[in-house]
């Protein structure tokens, strides 16, 4: 029996060598992973035929000797043909591959998927490389949005909805359309009269360092100016940070507002019951990482207060887009009533924060622009925010992409998004 051993770097290469050496009908005996690749043992199809036992012509009942009993003739007829038996077993072996054969098939499938992925990447790369020449206005839209810090996801979404044909216009018209579309999709609080006059309980939430305590003091000052200190109360759940509670007490003393500390859901229920005659209650929650499991517990504590609490999320405008995305996903498990962009004065670009607010449909209430209380708190303005997002773009930035690099940045995006962009080419 001529058993052939083939060692190759991949299963695909091994199969190619196997077909060249033994032909397409070779039978694989085994395969296994070895140092440097895959080892395959196989034999030619001709050797399989040689392994079959010789065929013996058995007499039929009509050819049986006269002396042979009828029962013996019948039994002889029922004996299976050895060749047929061997072929049936061989077919079963091929049809029901061994564990090694299944592993080889899995490896081959993996190689095919890898080839498919590489082909998709190459096609997408060609599509994006050709975008500036094929669609100058679309390329300008993508470049400007990425340069301003907006996500590739939102940029592709706008590119897909950019008017086609004659309505598309030139690059300048595409920029105007893009900014107008972003302004329409960005939700902002139109005025604060309803919020200040309606009152209620508001909880400011967010990760450590987002500026919750200072922003709580700024909001408290605005309520005091409108309704007086006697109509407002401050609560804090920050019993972990050294000086966190004391900082809010200092602000409360300046404003003439009482400050209460709560530790858990039971304390919160009692405090809100005692403060039910207050027009407005502001809660400064403890800051924690968005990856901390205690975030869910904090959200549940507010939801179990037996009193409706409006939850406002602080988004640090200086944070990376992926970080902001994690923050929103962690805190919106039970819904959010809006957000406040903090540290706007420190952010090199507002694109990531605005992108996050647009994609998650968060209503932007205020912009916090500094440490002064209450001056550095402003109503969100769509036109200002979008204008500011693109105005801060600098060509000297090390993060700036040029047209030749745009294809490389976009071709690495997930396939489902790339296909959409390619199909609209």
C-alpha positions as CSV (number, residue, x, y, z in Angstrom):
1,X,0.0,0.0,0.0
2,X,1.5,3.3,-1.1
3,X,0.8,5.7,1.8
4,X,1.8,9.3,1.0
5,X,2.8,11.8,3.7
6,X,2.4,15.4,2.9
7,X,3.4,18.3,5.2
8,X,2.4,21.9,4.3
9,X,1.9,25.2,6.0
10,X,-1.9,25.2,5.5
11,X,-4.6,22.7,4.8
12,X,-5.3,24.3,1.5
13,X,-1.7,23.9,0.4
14,X,-1.7,20.3,1.6
15,X,-4.8,19.5,-0.4
16,X,-3.3,21.1,-3.5
17,X,-0.1,18.9,-3.2
18,X,-2.3,15.9,-2.5
19,X,-4.2,16.4,-5.8
20,X,-1.0,16.9,-7.7
21,X,0.7,13.8,-6.3
22,X,-2.1,11.3,-5.9
23,X,-4.9,12.7,-8.0
24,X,-8.4,14.1,-7.1
25,X,-9.7,10.7,-6.0
26,X,-7.1,10.1,-3.3
27,X,-8.4,8.9,0.1
28,X,-7.2,10.8,3.2
29,X,-6.3,8.5,6.0
30,X,-5.6,11.2,8.6
31,X,-4.5,14.7,9.2
32,X,-3.0,16.5,12.2
33,X,-1.3,19.7,13.2
34,X,2.4,19.6,13.3
35,X,5.2,22.1,13.9
36,X,5.1,24.5,11.0
37,X,1.8,23.4,9.5
38,X,-0.4,20.4,8.8
39,X,0.5,16.7,8.1
40,X,-1.8,14.6,5.8
41,X,-1.6,10.9,5.2
42,X,-3.4,9.6,2.1
43,X,-3.4,6.7,-0.4
44,X,-4.2,6.6,-4.1
45,X,-7.6,5.4,-5.2
46,X,-6.0,2.5,-7.0
47,X,-4.7,1.1,-3.8
48,X,-8.2,1.0,-2.4
49,X,-9.3,-1.3,-5.2
50,X,-6.2,-3.5,-4.5
51,X,-7.3,-3.8,-0.9
52,X,-10.6,-5.3,-1.9
53,X,-10.8,-9.2,-1.4
54,X,-11.1,-11.3,-4.6
55,X,-14.6,-11.7,-5.9
56,X,-15.9,-15.3,-5.6
57,X,-18.7,-16.4,-7.9
58,X,-21.3,-18.1,-5.8
59,X,-23.7,-20.5,-7.5
60,X,-27.3,-19.4,-7.8
61,X,-30.0,-21.7,-6.6
62,X,-30.6,-22.8,-10.2
63,X,-26.9,-23.7,-10.5
64,X,-26.6,-25.5,-7.2
65,X,-25.8,-29.3,-7.4
66,X,-28.7,-31.6,-7.2
67,X,-27.4,-33.1,-4.0
68,X,-27.3,-29.7,-2.3
69,X,-30.2,-29.3,0.0
70,X,-32.7,-26.5,-0.8
71,X,-32.0,-24.8,2.5
72,X,-28.2,-24.6,1.7
73,X,-28.9,-23.1,-1.7
74,X,-31.1,-20.4,-0.1
75,X,-28.5,-19.6,2.6
76,X,-25.8,-19.3,-0.1
77,X,-27.9,-16.8,-2.0
78,X,-28.2,-14.7,1.1
79,X,-24.4,-14.4,1.7
80,X,-23.4,-10.8,0.8
81,X,-21.1,-10.1,-2.1
82,X,-17.6,-9.3,-0.5
83,X,-16.9,-6.6,-3.1
84,X,-20.2,-4.9,-2.5
85,X,-19.7,-5.1,1.2
86,X,-16.2,-3.5,1.0
87,X,-17.4,-0.8,-1.3
88,X,-20.3,0.0,0.9
89,X,-18.0,0.3,3.9
90,X,-15.7,2.5,1.9
91,X,-18.6,4.8,0.9
92,X,-19.7,5.0,4.5
93,X,-16.1,5.9,5.5
94,X,-16.0,8.7,3.0
95,X,-19.6,9.9,3.7
96,X,-19.0,9.8,7.5
97,X,-15.6,11.4,7.9
98,X,-13.5,10.6,10.9
99,X,-12.6,13.2,13.5
100,X,-9.4,14.0,11.6
101,X,-11.4,14.5,8.4
102,X,-13.8,16.8,10.2
103,X,-11.0,18.9,11.6
104,X,-9.5,19.1,8.1
105,X,-12.9,20.2,6.7
106,X,-13.1,22.9,9.4
107,X,-9.6,24.1,8.6
108,X,-10.4,24.3,4.9
109,X,-13.6,26.3,5.7
110,X,-11.6,28.6,7.8
111,X,-9.1,29.2,5.0
112,X,-12.0,30.0,2.6
113,X,-13.5,32.5,5.0
114,X,-10.1,34.1,5.4
115,X,-9.8,34.4,1.7
116,X,-13.2,35.9,1.5
117,X,-12.4,38.5,4.1
118,X,-9.2,39.5,2.4
119,X,-11.1,39.8,-0.9
120,X,-13.7,42.0,0.8
121,X,-11.0,44.2,2.3
122,X,-9.3,44.6,-1.1
123,X,-12.6,45.5,-2.8
124,X,-13.5,48.0,-0.1
125,X,-10.0,49.5,-0.2
126,X,-10.4,50.0,-4.0
127,X,-13.8,51.6,-3.5
128,X,-12.6,54.1,-0.9
129,X,-9.4,54.8,-2.8
130,X,-11.5,55.8,-5.8
131,X,-14.0,57.9,-3.8
132,X,-12.2,61.3,-4.2
133,X,-12.2,61.0,-8.0
134,X,-15.5,59.3,-8.3
135,X,-17.4,61.3,-5.7
136,X,-15.5,64.5,-4.7
137,X,-18.4,65.8,-2.6
138,X,-18.8,62.5,-0.7
139,X,-15.0,62.4,-0.1
140,X,-15.1,65.9,1.3
141,X,-18.0,65.0,3.6
142,X,-16.1,61.9,4.9
143,X,-12.8,63.7,5.4
144,X,-14.3,66.7,7.2
145,X,-16.4,64.6,9.6
146,X,-13.5,62.3,10.5
147,X,-11.2,65.3,10.9
148,X,-13.7,66.9,13.3
149,X,-13.8,63.8,15.5
150,X,-17.1,62.3,14.4
151,X,-17.3,58.6,14.1
152,X,-16.9,56.7,10.8
153,X,-20.2,55.1,11.6
154,X,-22.1,58.4,11.6
155,X,-20.0,59.7,8.6
156,X,-20.9,56.7,6.5
157,X,-24.6,57.1,7.5
158,X,-24.6,60.7,6.2
159,X,-22.7,59.7,3.1
160,X,-25.4,57.1,2.3
161,X,-28.2,59.7,2.7
162,X,-26.3,62.4,0.8
163,X,-28.5,63.5,-2.2
164,X,-27.6,61.8,-5.4
165,X,-27.4,62.9,-9.0
166,X,-27.8,66.6,-9.8
167,X,-29.2,67.3,-6.3
168,X,-25.9,66.3,-4.9
169,X,-24.1,69.5,-5.9
170,X,-20.5,70.3,-5.4
171,X,-18.3,69.8,-2.3
172,X,-19.3,73.1,-0.8
173,X,-23.0,72.3,-1.1
174,X,-22.3,68.9,0.4
175,X,-20.7,70.6,3.4
176,X,-23.7,72.9,3.9
177,X,-26.0,69.9,3.7
178,X,-23.9,67.9,6.1
179,X,-23.9,70.7,8.8
180,X,-27.6,71.3,8.4
181,X,-28.3,67.6,8.7
182,X,-26.2,67.4,11.9
183,X,-28.0,70.4,13.4
184,X,-31.4,68.8,12.7
185,X,-30.4,65.5,14.3
186,X,-28.8,67.1,17.4
187,X,-31.5,67.4,20.1
188,X,-31.1,70.3,22.5
189,X,-33.3,71.9,25.2
190,X,-34.9,74.9,23.5
191,X,-35.2,76.9,26.7
192,X,-34.9,76.2,30.4
193,X,-38.2,77.8,31.5
194,X,-40.1,74.6,31.5
195,X,-37.3,72.8,33.4
196,X,-36.9,75.6,36.0
197,X,-40.6,76.2,36.5
198,X,-41.8,72.6,36.4
199,X,-39.2,71.6,39.1
200,X,-39.0,68.0,40.3
201,X,-36.1,65.8,41.3
202,X,-33.0,65.7,39.1
203,X,-30.0,63.4,39.4
204,X,-26.7,64.3,37.8
205,X,-24.8,61.1,36.9
206,X,-21.5,60.2,35.2
207,X,-18.0,58.9,35.7
208,X,-15.4,60.3,38.1
209,X,-14.1,63.7,37.1
210,X,-16.9,64.6,34.7
211,X,-17.8,67.7,36.8
212,X,-21.0,66.6,38.5
213,X,-20.6,68.5,41.8
214,X,-19.6,71.8,40.2
215,X,-22.4,71.4,37.6
216,X,-24.9,70.7,40.4
217,X,-23.9,73.9,42.1
218,X,-24.3,75.8,38.8
219,X,-27.8,74.4,38.3
220,X,-28.7,75.1,42.0
221,X,-27.7,78.8,41.5
222,X,-30.0,79.1,38.5
223,X,-32.9,77.6,40.5
224,X,-32.2,79.9,43.4
225,X,-32.3,83.0,41.2
226,X,-35.7,82.0,39.8
227,X,-37.5,80.5,42.9
228,X,-35.4,81.3,46.0
229,X,-33.2,79.2,48.2
230,X,-36.2,78.0,50.3
231,X,-37.6,76.1,47.4
232,X,-34.5,74.1,46.6
233,X,-32.7,71.2,48.4
234,X,-29.5,69.4,47.5
235,X,-28.7,65.7,48.1
236,X,-25.4,63.9,47.7
237,X,-24.6,60.2,47.5
238,X,-20.9,60.9,47.3
239,X,-19.6,59.4,50.6
240,X,-16.6,57.8,49.0
241,X,-14.6,60.7,47.6
242,X,-12.6,62.6,50.2
243,X,-14.1,66.1,50.5
244,X,-16.8,65.3,47.9
245,X,-19.7,65.9,50.4
246,X,-17.9,68.9,52.0
247,X,-17.5,70.6,48.6
248,X,-21.3,70.5,48.0
249,X,-21.9,71.7,51.5
250,X,-19.7,74.8,50.8
251,X,-21.7,75.5,47.7
252,X,-25.0,75.0,49.6
253,X,-23.9,77.4,52.3
254,X,-23.0,80.1,49.8
255,X,-26.4,79.7,48.1
256,X,-28.3,79.3,51.4
257,X,-29.5,75.8,50.5
258,X,-29.6,72.8,52.8
259,X,-27.5,69.7,51.8
260,X,-28.5,66.2,52.8
261,X,-26.4,63.0,52.5
262,X,-27.9,59.6,51.5
263,X,-26.2,56.2,51.4
264,X,-28.7,53.9,49.8
265,X,-32.2,53.5,48.4
266,X,-33.8,53.5,51.8
267,X,-32.1,56.8,52.8
268,X,-33.1,58.3,49.5
269,X,-36.8,57.4,49.9
270,X,-36.8,58.9,53.4
271,X,-35.1,62.1,52.2
272,X,-37.3,62.6,49.3
273,X,-40.4,62.1,51.4
274,X,-39.2,64.7,53.9
275,X,-38.4,67.1,51.1
276,X,-41.7,66.6,49.2
277,X,-42.6,70.3,49.8
278,X,-39.5,71.5,47.9
279,X,-40.0,72.8,44.4
280,X,-36.8,71.3,43.2
281,X,-34.3,68.7,44.5
282,X,-30.9,68.2,42.9
283,X,-29.0,64.9,43.5
284,X,-25.2,64.8,43.1
285,X,-24.4,61.2,42.6
286,X,-21.1,59.5,43.4
287,X,-18.8,59.2,40.4
288,X,-17.6,55.8,39.2
289,X,-16.1,54.2,36.2
290,X,-18.5,53.2,33.5
291,X,-17.0,49.7,33.7
292,X,-17.8,49.4,37.4
293,X,-20.7,47.0,38.2
294,X,-21.8,49.5,40.8
295,X,-23.1,51.8,38.1
296,X,-26.1,49.4,37.6
297,X,-26.7,49.5,41.4
298,X,-26.7,53.3,41.4
299,X,-29.2,53.4,38.6
300,X,-31.5,50.9,40.4
301,X,-31.2,53.0,43.6
302,X,-32.6,56.0,41.8
303,X,-35.4,53.9,40.1
304,X,-36.5,52.5,43.5
305,X,-36.9,55.9,45.1
306,X,-40.7,55.7,44.8
307,X,-40.5,59.2,43.3
308,X,-39.9,60.1,39.6
309,X,-36.3,61.2,39.2
310,X,-35.0,62.8,36.0
311,X,-31.5,61.5,35.2
312,X,-29.1,63.8,33.4
313,X,-25.8,62.3,32.2
314,X,-22.6,64.3,32.3
315,X,-20.5,63.8,29.2
316,X,-16.9,64.9,29.5
317,X,-16.2,66.6,26.1
318,X,-12.5,65.9,26.4
319,X,-13.0,62.2,26.4
320,X,-12.4,59.8,23.5
321,X,-15.4,58.8,21.4
322,X,-15.2,55.2,22.4
323,X,-15.1,56.2,26.1
324,X,-18.1,58.4,25.8
325,X,-19.9,55.5,24.0
326,X,-19.2,53.2,26.9
327,X,-20.4,55.8,29.4
328,X,-23.8,56.2,27.7
329,X,-24.3,52.5,27.3
330,X,-23.5,51.9,31.0
331,X,-25.8,54.7,32.3
332,X,-28.8,54.4,29.9
333,X,-29.9,50.9,31.1
334,X,-33.1,52.4,32.5
335,X,-33.3,55.4,30.3
336,X,-31.9,58.9,30.4
337,X,-33.7,62.3,30.3
338,X,-30.9,64.2,28.7
339,X,-27.2,65.1,29.0
340,X,-24.9,68.0,29.9
341,X,-21.6,68.4,28.0
342,X,-18.9,69.3,30.6
343,X,-15.4,70.7,30.1
344,X,-16.4,72.2,26.7
345,X,-13.7,74.9,27.2
346,X,-11.0,72.2,27.5
347,X,-12.0,70.0,24.5
348,X,-9.8,70.2,21.4
349,X,-12.8,68.9,19.4
350,X,-16.5,68.6,20.2
351,X,-17.0,66.0,17.4
352,X,-16.9,62.9,19.6
353,X,-19.3,64.3,22.3
354,X,-21.8,65.5,19.6
355,X,-21.5,62.3,17.7
356,X,-22.4,60.3,20.8
357,X,-25.3,62.6,21.6
358,X,-26.7,62.3,18.0
359,X,-26.3,58.5,17.7
360,X,-27.9,57.8,21.1
361,X,-30.5,60.5,20.7
362,X,-29.6,62.4,23.9
363,X,-31.2,65.8,24.5
364,X,-28.3,68.2,25.3
365,X,-29.5,70.5,28.1
366,X,-26.4,72.6,29.0
367,X,-22.8,73.2,28.2
368,X,-20.4,73.5,31.2
369,X,-17.4,75.7,30.2
370,X,-15.4,76.3,33.3
371,X,-15.3,76.3,37.1
372,X,-17.1,79.6,37.9
373,X,-20.5,79.2,39.6
374,X,-23.0,80.0,38.2
375,X,-21.5,81.9,35.2
376,X,-19.9,78.9,33.3
377,X,-23.2,77.1,32.4
378,X,-24.9,77.8,29.1
379,X,-27.9,76.5,27.2
380,X,-27.0,74.2,24.3
381,X,-27.2,75.8,20.9
382,X,-27.2,73.7,17.8
383,X,-25.6,76.2,15.5
384,X,-22.8,77.1,17.9
385,X,-22.0,73.4,18.6
386,X,-21.8,72.3,15.0
387,X,-19.9,75.4,14.0
388,X,-17.5,74.9,16.9
389,X,-17.0,71.2,16.0
390,X,-15.7,72.0,12.5
391,X,-13.9,75.2,13.4
392,X,-11.4,73.6,15.7
393,X,-9.9,71.5,12.9
394,X,-6.2,72.2,12.4
395,X,-4.1,70.9,9.5
396,X,-1.1,70.7,11.8
397,X,-2.8,68.1,14.0
398,X,-1.0,64.7,14.1
399,X,-4.4,63.0,14.0
400,X,-5.3,64.7,10.7
401,X,-5.9,62.3,7.7
402,X,-5.1,63.4,4.1
403,X,-6.9,62.1,1.1
404,X,-4.4,59.3,0.4
405,X,-4.9,57.9,3.9
406,X,-8.7,58.1,3.8
407,X,-9.0,54.8,2.0
408,X,-6.8,53.0,4.6
409,X,-8.9,54.4,7.5
410,X,-12.2,53.4,6.0
411,X,-11.4,50.1,4.4
412,X,-10.8,48.5,7.8
413,X,-14.3,49.2,8.9
414,X,-16.9,46.3,9.4
415,X,-18.1,44.6,6.3
416,X,-21.8,45.4,6.6
417,X,-21.0,49.1,6.6
418,X,-18.4,48.9,3.8
419,X,-20.9,47.0,1.5
420,X,-23.4,49.9,1.9
421,X,-20.8,52.4,0.9
422,X,-19.6,50.3,-2.0
423,X,-23.1,49.7,-3.3
424,X,-23.8,53.4,-3.4
425,X,-20.7,54.0,-5.6
